Amino acid sequence: MLREFVQYRPIQVARFVKTLFKGQFVIQGVGGFEFDNGKVLLPDVKNSHKLAVYKEINGVIADM
């Protein structure tokens, strides 16, 4: 499932990832991500902003 988030809200994205377990999503202004087993998969490490978002979302999921 592909979902587009217009605003970046880590808790909202984390709930989406944890609920669906596998799929894709896009954050407007950041880019696309894939997730599996309730965790966001590592994106292109050349993009530091995208990497920071990846770490933050997985951190929120771990805290849930």
mmCIF file as Biopython writes it, N, C-alpha, C and O atoms, coordinates in Angstrom:
data_model
#
loop_
_atom_site.group_PDB
_atom_site.id
_atom_site.type_symbol
_atom_site.label_atom_id
_atom_site.label_alt_id
_atom_site.label_comp_id
_atom_site.label_asym_id
_atom_site.label_entity_id
_atom_site.label_seq_id
_atom_site.pdbx_PDB_ins_code
_atom_site.Cartn_x
_atom_site.Cartn_y
_atom_site.Cartn_z
_atom_site.occupancy
_atom_site.B_iso_or_equiv
_atom_site.auth_seq_id
_atom_site.auth_asym_id
_atom_site.pdbx_PDB_model_num
ATOM 1   N N  . MET A ? 1  ? 0.846  -1.180 0.000  1.0 0.0 1  A 1 
ATOM 2   C CA . MET A ? 1  ? 0.000  0.000  0.000  1.0 0.0 1  A 1 
ATOM 3   C C  . MET A ? 1  ? 0.887  1.238  0.000  1.0 0.0 1  A 1 
ATOM 4   O O  . MET A ? 1  ? 1.867  1.304  0.742  1.0 0.0 1  A 1 
ATOM 5   N N  . LEU A ? 2  ? 0.554  2.190  -0.808 1.0 0.0 2  A 1 
ATOM 6   C CA . LEU A ? 2  ? 1.304  3.440  -0.886 1.0 0.0 2  A 1 
ATOM 7   C C  . LEU A ? 2  ? 0.453  4.545  -0.282 1.0 0.0 2  A 1 
ATOM 8   O O  . LEU A ? 2  ? -0.690 4.750  -0.690 1.0 0.0 2  A 1 
ATOM 9   N N  . ARG A ? 3  ? 1.003  5.244  0.674  1.0 0.0 3  A 1 
ATOM 10  C CA . ARG A ? 3  ? 0.297  6.346  1.319  1.0 0.0 3  A 1 
ATOM 11  C C  . ARG A ? 3  ? 1.181  7.571  1.257  1.0 0.0 3  A 1 
ATOM 12  O O  . ARG A ? 3  ? 2.397  7.477  1.420  1.0 0.0 3  A 1 
ATOM 13  N N  . GLU A ? 4  ? 0.575  8.715  1.022  1.0 0.0 4  A 1 
ATOM 14  C CA . GLU A ? 4  ? 1.330  9.963  0.988  1.0 0.0 4  A 1 
ATOM 15  C C  . GLU A ? 4  ? 0.957  10.799 2.201  1.0 0.0 4  A 1 
ATOM 16  O O  . GLU A ? 4  ? -0.217 11.084 2.439  1.0 0.0 4  A 1 
ATOM 17  N N  . PHE A ? 5  ? 1.963  11.185 2.960  1.0 0.0 5  A 1 
ATOM 18  C CA . PHE A ? 5  ? 1.772  12.073 4.097  1.0 0.0 5  A 1 
ATOM 19  C C  . PHE A ? 5  ? 2.148  13.477 3.658  1.0 0.0 5  A 1 
ATOM 20  O O  . PHE A ? 5  ? 3.265  13.712 3.196  1.0 0.0 5  A 1 
ATOM 21  N N  . VAL A ? 6  ? 1.216  14.408 3.801  1.0 0.0 6  A 1 
ATOM 22  C CA . VAL A ? 6  ? 1.461  15.785 3.380  1.0 0.0 6  A 1 
ATOM 23  C C  . VAL A ? 6  ? 2.380  16.480 4.381  1.0 0.0 6  A 1 
ATOM 24  O O  . VAL A ? 6  ? 3.256  17.254 3.995  1.0 0.0 6  A 1 
ATOM 25  N N  . GLN A ? 7  ? 2.175  16.201 5.668  1.0 0.0 7  A 1 
ATOM 26  C CA . GLN A ? 7  ? 3.030  16.751 6.716  1.0 0.0 7  A 1 
ATOM 27  C C  . GLN A ? 7  ? 3.730  15.605 7.415  1.0 0.0 7  A 1 
ATOM 28  O O  . GLN A ? 7  ? 3.181  14.510 7.543  1.0 0.0 7  A 1 
ATOM 29  N N  . TYR A ? 8  ? 4.945  15.865 7.864  1.0 0.0 8  A 1 
ATOM 30  C CA . TYR A ? 8  ? 5.716  14.846 8.560  1.0 0.0 8  A 1 
ATOM 31  C C  . TYR A ? 8  ? 5.380  14.874 10.042 1.0 0.0 8  A 1 
ATOM 32  O O  . TYR A ? 8  ? 5.763  15.796 10.762 1.0 0.0 8  A 1 
ATOM 33  N N  . ARG A ? 9  ? 4.663  13.858 10.482 1.0 0.0 9  A 1 
ATOM 34  C CA . ARG A ? 9  ? 4.342  13.661 11.898 1.0 0.0 9  A 1 
ATOM 35  C C  . ARG A ? 9  ? 4.820  12.259 12.265 1.0 0.0 9  A 1 
ATOM 36  O O  . ARG A ? 9  ? 4.173  11.274 11.907 1.0 0.0 9  A 1 
ATOM 37  N N  . PRO A ? 10 ? 5.940  12.159 12.971 1.0 0.0 10 A 1 
ATOM 38  C CA . PRO A ? 10 ? 6.547  10.853 13.254 1.0 0.0 10 A 1 
ATOM 39  C C  . PRO A ? 10 ? 5.595  9.842  13.898 1.0 0.0 10 A 1 
ATOM 40  O O  . PRO A ? 10 ? 5.621  8.663  13.545 1.0 0.0 10 A 1 
ATOM 41  N N  . ILE A ? 11 ? 4.768  10.284 14.825 1.0 0.0 11 A 1 
ATOM 42  C CA . ILE A ? 11 ? 3.859  9.350  15.508 1.0 0.0 11 A 1 
ATOM 43  C C  . ILE A ? 11 ? 2.819  8.809  14.541 1.0 0.0 11 A 1 
ATOM 44  O O  . ILE A ? 11 ? 2.500  7.621  14.576 1.0 0.0 11 A 1 
ATOM 45  N N  . GLN A ? 12 ? 2.287  9.664  13.681 1.0 0.0 12 A 1 
ATOM 46  C CA . GLN A ? 12 ? 1.290  9.235  12.696 1.0 0.0 12 A 1 
ATOM 47  C C  . GLN A ? 12 ? 1.900  8.229  11.715 1.0 0.0 12 A 1 
ATOM 48  O O  . GLN A ? 12 ? 1.275  7.219  11.393 1.0 0.0 12 A 1 
ATOM 49  N N  . VAL A ? 13 ? 3.095  8.501  11.252 1.0 0.0 13 A 1 
ATOM 50  C CA . VAL A ? 13 ? 3.769  7.603  10.316 1.0 0.0 13 A 1 
ATOM 51  C C  . VAL A ? 13 ? 4.088  6.276  10.998 1.0 0.0 13 A 1 
ATOM 52  O O  . VAL A ? 13 ? 3.922  5.214  10.399 1.0 0.0 13 A 1 
ATOM 53  N N  . ALA A ? 14 ? 4.545  6.333  12.252 1.0 0.0 14 A 1 
ATOM 54  C CA . ALA A ? 14 ? 4.883  5.119  13.000 1.0 0.0 14 A 1 
ATOM 55  C C  . ALA A ? 14 ? 3.654  4.231  13.196 1.0 0.0 14 A 1 
ATOM 56  O O  . ALA A ? 14 ? 3.746  3.010  13.068 1.0 0.0 14 A 1 
ATOM 57  N N  . ARG A ? 15 ? 2.519  4.830  13.504 1.0 0.0 15 A 1 
ATOM 58  C CA . ARG A ? 15 ? 1.276  4.040  13.646 1.0 0.0 15 A 1 
ATOM 59  C C  . ARG A ? 15 ? 0.908  3.354  12.333 1.0 0.0 15 A 1 
ATOM 60  O O  . ARG A ? 15 ? 0.503  2.192  12.319 1.0 0.0 15 A 1 
ATOM 61  N N  . PHE A ? 16 ? 1.053  4.083  11.239 1.0 0.0 16 A 1 
ATOM 62  C CA . PHE A ? 16 ? 0.753  3.529  9.919  1.0 0.0 16 A 1 
ATOM 63  C C  . PHE A ? 16 ? 1.639  2.328  9.624  1.0 0.0 16 A 1 
ATOM 64  O O  . PHE A ? 16 ? 1.155  1.290  9.175  1.0 0.0 16 A 1 
ATOM 65  N N  . VAL A ? 17 ? 2.942  2.468  9.878  1.0 0.0 17 A 1 
ATOM 66  C CA . VAL A ? 17 ? 3.910  1.395  9.608  1.0 0.0 17 A 1 
ATOM 67  C C  . VAL A ? 17 ? 3.635  0.184  10.491 1.0 0.0 17 A 1 
ATOM 68  O O  . VAL A ? 17 ? 3.657  -0.954 10.021 1.0 0.0 17 A 1 
ATOM 69  N N  . LYS A ? 18 ? 3.379  0.432  11.762 1.0 0.0 18 A 1 
ATOM 70  C CA . LYS A ? 18 ? 3.167  -0.671 12.704 1.0 0.0 18 A 1 
ATOM 71  C C  . LYS A ? 18 ? 1.859  -1.405 12.428 1.0 0.0 18 A 1 
ATOM 72  O O  . LYS A ? 18 ? 1.772  -2.615 12.637 1.0 0.0 18 A 1 
ATOM 73  N N  . THR A ? 19 ? 0.853  -0.690 11.966 1.0 0.0 19 A 1 
ATOM 74  C CA . THR A ? 19 ? -0.450 -1.293 11.684 1.0 0.0 19 A 1 
ATOM 75  C C  . THR A ? 19 ? -0.427 -2.151 10.426 1.0 0.0 19 A 1 
ATOM 76  O O  . THR A ? 19 ? -0.931 -3.274 10.434 1.0 0.0 19 A 1 
ATOM 77  N N  . LEU A ? 20 ? 0.154  -1.633 9.343  1.0 0.0 20 A 1 
ATOM 78  C CA . LEU A ? 20 ? 0.119  -2.355 8.067  1.0 0.0 20 A 1 
ATOM 79  C C  . LEU A ? 20 ? 1.220  -3.390 7.928  1.0 0.0 20 A 1 
ATOM 80  O O  . LEU A ? 20 ? 1.049  -4.383 7.221  1.0 0.0 20 A 1 
ATOM 81  N N  . PHE A ? 21 ? 2.339  -3.176 8.585  1.0 0.0 21 A 1 
ATOM 82  C CA . PHE A ? 21 ? 3.437  -4.134 8.641  1.0 0.0 21 A 1 
ATOM 83  C C  . PHE A ? 21 ? 4.296  -4.206 7.381  1.0 0.0 21 A 1 
ATOM 84  O O  . PHE A ? 21 ? 5.498  -4.444 7.494  1.0 0.0 21 A 1 
ATOM 85  N N  . LYS A ? 22 ? 3.729  -4.009 6.172  1.0 0.0 22 A 1 
ATOM 86  C CA . LYS A ? 22 ? 4.540  -4.078 4.954  1.0 0.0 22 A 1 
ATOM 87  C C  . LYS A ? 22 ? 3.939  -3.170 3.889  1.0 0.0 22 A 1 
ATOM 88  O O  . LYS A ? 22 ? 2.728  -3.179 3.665  1.0 0.0 22 A 1 
ATOM 89  N N  . GLY A ? 23 ? 4.792  -2.389 3.237  1.0 0.0 23 A 1 
ATOM 90  C CA . GLY A ? 23 ? 4.298  -1.510 2.182  1.0 0.0 23 A 1 
ATOM 91  C C  . GLY A ? 23 ? 5.241  -0.357 1.920  1.0 0.0 23 A 1 
ATOM 92  O O  . GLY A ? 23 ? 6.446  -0.439 2.156  1.0 0.0 23 A 1 
ATOM 93  N N  . GLN A ? 24 ? 4.652  0.730  1.422  1.0 0.0 24 A 1 
ATOM 94  C CA . GLN A ? 24 ? 5.425  1.914  1.064  1.0 0.0 24 A 1 
ATOM 95  C C  . GLN A ? 24 ? 4.660  3.156  1.489  1.0 0.0 24 A 1 
ATOM 96  O O  . GLN A ? 24 ? 3.434  3.143  1.600  1.0 0.0 24 A 1 
ATOM 97  N N  . PHE A ? 25 ? 5.410  4.233  1.725  1.0 0.0 25 A 1 
ATOM 98  C CA . PHE A ? 25 ? 4.782  5.521  1.977  1.0 0.0 25 A 1 
ATOM 99  C C  . PHE A ? 25 ? 5.706  6.618  1.484  1.0 0.0 25 A 1 
ATOM 100 O O  . PHE A ? 25 ? 6.905  6.414  1.290  1.0 0.0 25 A 1 
ATOM 101 N N  . VAL A ? 26 ? 5.113  7.789  1.286  1.0 0.0 26 A 1 
ATOM 102 C CA . VAL A ? 26 ? 5.846  8.962  0.813  1.0 0.0 26 A 1 
ATOM 103 C C  . VAL A ? 26 ? 5.550  10.105 1.775  1.0 0.0 26 A 1 
ATOM 104 O O  . VAL A ? 26 ? 4.401  10.324 2.159  1.0 0.0 26 A 1 
ATOM 105 N N  . ILE A ? 27 ? 6.590  10.827 2.156  1.0 0.0 27 A 1 
ATOM 106 C CA . ILE A ? 27 ? 6.423  12.038 2.949  1.0 0.0 27 A 1 
ATOM 107 C C  . ILE A ? 27 ? 6.761  13.199 2.037  1.0 0.0 27 A 1 
ATOM 108 O O  . ILE A ? 27 ? 7.871  13.295 1.514  1.0 0.0 27 A 1 
ATOM 109 N N  . GLN A ? 28 ? 5.795  14.078 1.855  1.0 0.0 28 A 1 
ATOM 110 C CA . GLN A ? 28 ? 5.984  15.204 0.950  1.0 0.0 28 A 1 
ATOM 111 C C  . GLN A ? 28 ? 7.162  16.058 1.415  1.0 0.0 28 A 1 
ATOM 112 O O  . GLN A ? 28 ? 7.216  16.464 2.576  1.0 0.0 28 A 1 
ATOM 113 N N  . GLY A ? 29 ? 8.087  16.325 0.529  1.0 0.0 29 A 1 
ATOM 114 C CA . GLY A ? 29 ? 9.263  17.114 0.844  1.0 0.0 29 A 1 
ATOM 115 C C  . GLY A ? 29 ? 10.442 16.294 1.339  1.0 0.0 29 A 1 
ATOM 116 O O  . GLY A ? 29 ? 11.556 16.807 1.439  1.0 0.0 29 A 1 
ATOM 117 N N  . VAL A ? 30 ? 10.205 15.011 1.652  1.0 0.0 30 A 1 
ATOM 118 C CA . VAL A ? 30 ? 11.282 14.144 2.143  1.0 0.0 30 A 1 
ATOM 119 C C  . VAL A ? 30 ? 11.574 13.046 1.132  1.0 0.0 30 A 1 
ATOM 120 O O  . VAL A ? 30 ? 12.724 12.838 0.747  1.0 0.0 30 A 1 
ATOM 121 N N  . GLY A ? 31 ? 10.525 12.339 0.702  1.0 0.0 31 A 1 
ATOM 122 C CA . GLY A ? 31 ? 10.695 11.278 -0.283 1.0 0.0 31 A 1 
ATOM 123 C C  . GLY A ? 31 ? 9.979  10.000 0.104  1.0 0.0 31 A 1 
ATOM 124 O O  . GLY A ? 31 ? 9.204  9.966  1.060  1.0 0.0 31 A 1 
ATOM 125 N N  . GLY A ? 32 ? 10.250 8.954  -0.651 1.0 0.0 32 A 1 
ATOM 126 C CA . GLY A ? 32 ? 9.585  7.675  -0.465 1.0 0.0 32 A 1 
ATOM 127 C C  . GLY A ? 32 ? 10.362 6.728  0.426  1.0 0.0 32 A 1 
ATOM 128 O O  . GLY A ? 32 ? 11.591 6.768  0.480  1.0 0.0 32 A 1 
ATOM 129 N N  . PHE A ? 33 ? 9.622  5.869  1.130  1.0 0.0 33 A 1 
ATOM 130 C CA . PHE A ? 33 ? 10.197 4.879  2.030  1.0 0.0 33 A 1 
ATOM 131 C C  . PHE A ? 33 ? 9.464  3.564  1.846  1.0 0.0 33 A 1 
ATOM 132 O O  . PHE A ? 33 ? 8.314  3.541  1.407  1.0 0.0 33 A 1 
ATOM 133 N N  . GLU A ? 34 ? 10.126 2.479  2.179  1.0 0.0 34 A 1 
ATOM 134 C CA . GLU A ? 34 ? 9.503  1.157  2.218  1.0 0.0 34 A 1 
ATOM 135 C C  . GLU A ? 34 ? 9.614  0.635  3.637  1.0 0.0 34 A 1 
ATOM 136 O O  . GLU A ? 34 ? 10.540 0.985  4.368  1.0 0.0 34 A 1 
ATOM 137 N N  . PHE A ? 35 ? 8.657  -0.213 4.023  1.0 0.0 35 A 1 
ATOM 138 C CA . PHE A ? 35 ? 8.721  -0.805 5.343  1.0 0.0 35 A 1 
ATOM 139 C C  . PHE A ? 35 ? 8.307  -2.267 5.276  1.0 0.0 35 A 1 
ATOM 140 O O  . PHE A ? 35 ? 7.526  -2.674 4.416  1.0 0.0 35 A 1 
ATOM 141 N N  . ASP A ? 36 ? 8.852  -3.049 6.211  1.0 0.0 36 A 1 
ATOM 142 C CA . ASP A ? 36 ? 8.588  -4.483 6.287  1.0 0.0 36 A 1 
ATOM 143 C C  . ASP A ? 36 ? 8.738  -4.905 7.742  1.0 0.0 36 A 1 
ATOM 144 O O  . ASP A ? 36 ? 9.583  -4.374 8.463  1.0 0.0 36 A 1 
ATOM 145 N N  . ASN A ? 37 ? 7.923  -5.855 8.170  1.0 0.0 37 A 1 
ATOM 146 C CA . ASN A ? 37 ? 7.954  -6.342 9.556  1.0 0.0 37 A 1 
ATOM 147 C C  . ASN A ? 37 ? 7.792  -5.211 10.568 1.0 0.0 37 A 1 
ATOM 148 O O  . ASN A ? 37 ? 8.380  -5.255 11.649 1.0 0.0 37 A 1 
ATOM 149 N N  . GLY A ? 38 ? 7.004  -4.205 10.225 1.0 0.0 38 A 1 
ATOM 150 C CA . GLY A ? 38 ? 6.740  -3.114 11.148 1.0 0.0 38 A 1 
ATOM 151 C C  . GLY A ? 38 ? 7.895  -2.166 11.372 1.0 0.0 38 A 1 
ATOM 152 O O  . GLY A ? 38 ? 7.885  -1.427 12.356 1.0 0.0 38 A 1 
ATOM 153 N N  . LYS A ? 39 ? 8.892  -2.152 10.501 1.0 0.0 39 A 1 
ATOM 154 C CA . LYS A ? 39 ? 10.047 -1.247 10.600 1.0 0.0 39 A 1 
ATOM 155 C C  . LYS A ? 39 ? 10.321 -0.633 9.229  1.0 0.0 39 A 1 
ATOM 156 O O  . LYS A ? 39 ? 10.155 -1.277 8.193  1.0 0.0 39 A 1 
ATOM 157 N N  . VAL A ? 40 ? 10.743 0.623  9.254  1.0 0.0 40 A 1 
ATOM 158 C CA . VAL A ? 40 ? 11.114 1.298  8.013  1.0 0.0 40 A 1 
ATOM 159 C C  . VAL A ? 40 ? 12.468 0.752  7.578  1.0 0.0 40 A 1 
ATOM 160 O O  . VAL A ? 40 ? 13.390 0.637  8.385  1.0 0.0 40 A 1 
ATOM 161 N N  . LEU A ? 41 ? 12.578 0.416  6.297  1.0 0.0 41 A 1 
ATOM 162 C CA . LEU A ? 41 ? 13.829 -0.107 5.759  1.0 0.0 41 A 1 
ATOM 163 C C  . LEU A ? 41 ? 14.797 1.042  5.474  1.0 0.0 41 A 1 
ATOM 164 O O  . LEU A ? 41 ? 14.383 2.159  5.164  1.0 0.0 41 A 1 
ATOM 165 N N  . LEU A ? 42 ? 16.073 0.748  5.584  1.0 0.0 42 A 1 
ATOM 166 C CA . LEU A ? 42 ? 17.118 1.744  5.395  1.0 0.0 42 A 1 
ATOM 167 C C  . LEU A ? 42 ? 17.030 2.376  4.005  1.0 0.0 42 A 1 
ATOM 168 O O  . LEU A ? 42 ? 17.083 1.673  2.995  1.0 0.0 42 A 1 
ATOM 169 N N  . PRO A ? 43 ? 16.894 3.720  3.955  1.0 0.0 43 A 1 
ATOM 170 C CA . PRO A ? 43 ? 16.833 4.397  2.648  1.0 0.0 43 A 1 
ATOM 171 C C  . PRO A ? 43 ? 18.239 4.652  2.113  1.0 0.0 43 A 1 
ATOM 172 O O  . PRO A ? 43 ? 19.225 4.173  2.673  1.0 0.0 43 A 1 
ATOM 173 N N  . ASP A ? 44 ? 18.315 5.395  1.047  1.0 0.0 44 A 1 
ATOM 174 C CA . ASP A ? 44 ? 19.586 5.808  0.458  1.0 0.0 44 A 1 
ATOM 175 C C  . ASP A ? 44 ? 20.373 6.621  1.489  1.0 0.0 44 A 1 
ATOM 176 O O  . ASP A ? 44 ? 19.932 7.695  1.899  1.0 0.0 44 A 1 
ATOM 177 N N  . VAL A ? 45 ? 21.525 6.120  1.904  1.0 0.0 45 A 1 
ATOM 178 C CA . VAL A ? 45 ? 22.291 6.772  2.967  1.0 0.0 45 A 1 
ATOM 179 C C  . VAL A ? 45 ? 22.995 8.046  2.509  1.0 0.0 45 A 1 
ATOM 180 O O  . VAL A ? 45 ? 23.595 8.737  3.333  1.0 0.0 45 A 1 
ATOM 181 N N  . LYS A ? 46 ? 22.941 8.373  1.235  1.0 0.0 46 A 1 
ATOM 182 C CA . LYS A ? 46 ? 23.547 9.604  0.743  1.0 0.0 46 A 1 
ATOM 183 C C  . LYS A ? 46 ? 22.712 10.824 1.123  1.0 0.0 46 A 1 
ATOM 184 O O  . LYS A ? 46 ? 23.231 11.938 1.193  1.0 0.0 46 A 1 
ATOM 185 N N  . ASN A ? 47 ? 21.426 10.615 1.366  1.0 0.0 47 A 1 
ATOM 186 C CA . ASN A ? 47 ? 20.518 11.695 1.733  1.0 0.0 47 A 1 
ATOM 187 C C  . ASN A ? 47 ? 20.400 11.746 3.255  1.0 0.0 47 A 1 
ATOM 188 O O  . ASN A ? 47 ? 19.700 10.927 3.850  1.0 0.0 47 A 1 
ATOM 189 N N  . SER A ? 48 ? 21.077 12.697 3.880  1.0 0.0 48 A 1 
ATOM 190 C CA . SER A ? 48 ? 21.130 12.743 5.347  1.0 0.0 48 A 1 
ATOM 191 C C  . SER A ? 48 ? 19.777 13.077 5.974  1.0 0.0 48 A 1 
ATOM 192 O O  . SER A ? 48 ? 19.466 12.585 7.058  1.0 0.0 48 A 1 
ATOM 193 N N  . HIS A ? 49 ? 18.971 13.902 5.313  1.0 0.0 49 A 1 
ATOM 194 C CA . HIS A ? 49 ? 17.648 14.238 5.857  1.0 0.0 49 A 1 
ATOM 195 C C  . HIS A ? 49 ? 16.749 13.002 5.887  1.0 0.0 49 A 1 
ATOM 196 O O  . HIS A ? 49 ? 16.051 12.753 6.870  1.0 0.0 49 A 1 
ATOM 197 N N  . LYS A ? 50 ? 16.776 12.248 4.820  1.0 0.0 50 A 1 
ATOM 198 C CA . LYS A ? 50 ? 15.973 11.028 4.729  1.0 0.0 50 A 1 
ATOM 199 C C  . LYS A ? 50 ? 16.441 9.995  5.774  1.0 0.0 50 A 1 
ATOM 200 O O  . LYS A ? 50 ? 15.623 9.293  6.369  1.0 0.0 50 A 1 
ATOM 201 N N  . LEU A ? 51 ? 17.724 9.915  5.981  1.0 0.0 51 A 1 
ATOM 202 C CA . LEU A ? 51 ? 18.287 9.003  6.972  1.0 0.0 51 A 1 
ATOM 203 C C  . LEU A ? 51 ? 17.853 9.394  8.384  1.0 0.0 51 A 1 
ATOM 204 O O  . LEU A ? 51 ? 17.546 8.523  9.199  1.0 0.0 51 A 1 
ATOM 205 N N  . ALA A ? 52 ? 17.825 10.687 8.680  1.0 0.0 52 A 1 
ATOM 206 C CA . ALA A ? 52 ? 17.386 11.176 9.990  1.0 0.0 52 A 1 
ATOM 207 C C  . ALA A ? 52 ? 15.907 10.854 10.227 1.0 0.0 52 A 1 
ATOM 208 O O  . ALA A ? 52 ? 15.521 10.470 11.331 1.0 0.0 52 A 1 
ATOM 209 N N  . VAL A ? 53 ? 15.085 11.011 9.189  1.0 0.0 53 A 1 
ATOM 210 C CA . VAL A ? 53 ? 13.661 10.682 9.295  1.0 0.0 53 A 1 
ATOM 211 C C  . VAL A ? 53 ? 13.490 9.192  9.546  1.0 0.0 53 A 1 
ATOM 212 O O  . VAL A ? 53 ? 12.682 8.795  10.385 1.0 0.0 53 A 1 
ATOM 213 N N  . TYR A ? 54 ? 14.237 8.367  8.833  1.0 0.0 54 A 1 
ATOM 214 C CA . TYR A ? 54 ? 14.214 6.907  9.017  1.0 0.0 54 A 1 
ATOM 215 C C  . TYR A ? 54 ? 14.510 6.538  10.474 1.0 0.0 54 A 1 
ATOM 216 O O  . TYR A ? 54 ? 13.793 5.738  11.075 1.0 0.0 54 A 1 
ATOM 217 N N  . LYS A ? 55 ? 15.569 7.126  11.032 1.0 0.0 55 A 1 
ATOM 218 C CA . LYS A ? 55 ? 15.957 6.827  12.414 1.0 0.0 55 A 1 
ATOM 219 C C  . LYS A ? 55 ? 14.885 7.281  13.395 1.0 0.0 55 A 1 
ATOM 220 O O  . LYS A ? 55 ? 14.588 6.578  14.360 1.0 0.0 55 A 1 
ATOM 221 N N  . GLU A ? 56 ? 14.301 8.456  13.153 1.0 0.0 56 A 1 
ATOM 222 C CA . GLU A ? 56 ? 13.289 8.973  14.063 1.0 0.0 56 A 1 
ATOM 223 C C  . GLU A ? 56 ? 12.027 8.106  14.059 1.0 0.0 56 A 1 
ATOM 224 O O  . GLU A ? 56 ? 11.477 7.809  15.120 1.0 0.0 56 A 1 
ATOM 225 N N  . ILE A ? 57 ? 11.572 7.704  12.885 1.0 0.0 57 A 1 
ATOM 226 C CA . ILE A ? 57 ? 10.368 6.883  12.798 1.0 0.0 57 A 1 
ATOM 227 C C  . ILE A ? 57 ? 10.587 5.531  13.461 1.0 0.0 57 A 1 
ATOM 228 O O  . ILE A ? 57 ? 9.731  5.072  14.217 1.0 0.0 57 A 1 
ATOM 229 N N  . ASN A ? 58 ? 11.721 4.881  13.192 1.0 0.0 58 A 1 
ATOM 230 C CA . ASN A ? 58 ? 11.994 3.585  13.822 1.0 0.0 58 A 1 
ATOM 231 C C  . ASN A ? 58 ? 12.143 3.730  15.338 1.0 0.0 58 A 1 
ATOM 232 O O  . ASN A ? 58 ? 11.796 2.811  16.080 1.0 0.0 58 A 1 
ATOM 233 N N  . GLY A ? 59 ? 12.646 4.853  15.798 1.0 0.0 59 A 1 
ATOM 234 C CA . GLY A ? 59 ? 12.738 5.111  17.232 1.0 0.0 59 A 1 
ATOM 235 C C  . GLY A ? 59 ? 11.372 5.218  17.883 1.0 0.0 59 A 1 
ATOM 236 O O  . GLY A ? 59 ? 11.150 4.690  18.972 1.0 0.0 59 A 1 
ATOM 237 N N  . VAL A ? 60 ? 10.452 5.909  17.205 1.0 0.0 60 A 1 
ATOM 238 C CA . VAL A ? 60 ? 9.080  6.029  17.711 1.0 0.0 60 A 1 
ATOM 239 C C  . VAL A ? 60 ? 8.407  4.654  17.720 1.0 0.0 60 A 1 
ATOM 240 O O  . VAL A ? 60 ? 7.695  4.325  18.668 1.0 0.0 60 A 1 
ATOM 241 N N  . ILE A ? 61 ? 8.621  3.856  16.686 1.0 0.0 61 A 1 
ATOM 242 C CA . ILE A ? 61 ? 8.041  2.501  16.633 1.0 0.0 61 A 1 
ATOM 243 C C  . ILE A ? 61 ? 8.571  1.660  17.789 1.0 0.0 61 A 1 
ATOM 244 O O  . ILE A ? 61 ? 7.809  0.924  18.416 1.0 0.0 61 A 1 
ATOM 245 N N  . ALA A ? 62 ? 9.850  1.760  18.074 1.0 0.0 62 A 1 
ATOM 246 C CA . ALA A ? 62 ? 10.447 0.986  19.171 1.0 0.0 62 A 1 
ATOM 247 C C  . ALA A ? 62 ? 9.865  1.386  20.521 1.0 0.0 62 A 1 
ATOM 248 O O  . ALA A ? 62 ? 9.745  0.553  21.420 1.0 0.0 62 A 1 
ATOM 249 N N  . ASP A ? 63 ? 9.502  2.662  20.666 1.0 0.0 63 A 1 
ATOM 250 C CA . ASP A ? 63 ? 8.923  3.152  21.915 1.0 0.0 63 A 1 
ATOM 251 C C  . ASP A ? 63 ? 7.461  2.781  22.098 1.0 0.0 63 A 1 
ATOM 252 O O  . ASP A ? 63 ? 6.940  2.871  23.209 1.0 0.0 63 A 1 
ATOM 253 N N  . MET A ? 64 ? 6.789  2.366  21.030 1.0 0.0 64 A 1 
ATOM 254 C CA . MET A ? 64 ? 5.359  2.021  21.109 1.0 0.0 64 A 1 
ATOM 255 C C  . MET A ? 64 ? 5.131  0.726  21.827 1.0 0.0 64 A 1 
ATOM 256 O O  . MET A ? 64 ? 3.987  0.296  21.976 1.0 0.0 64 A 1 
#
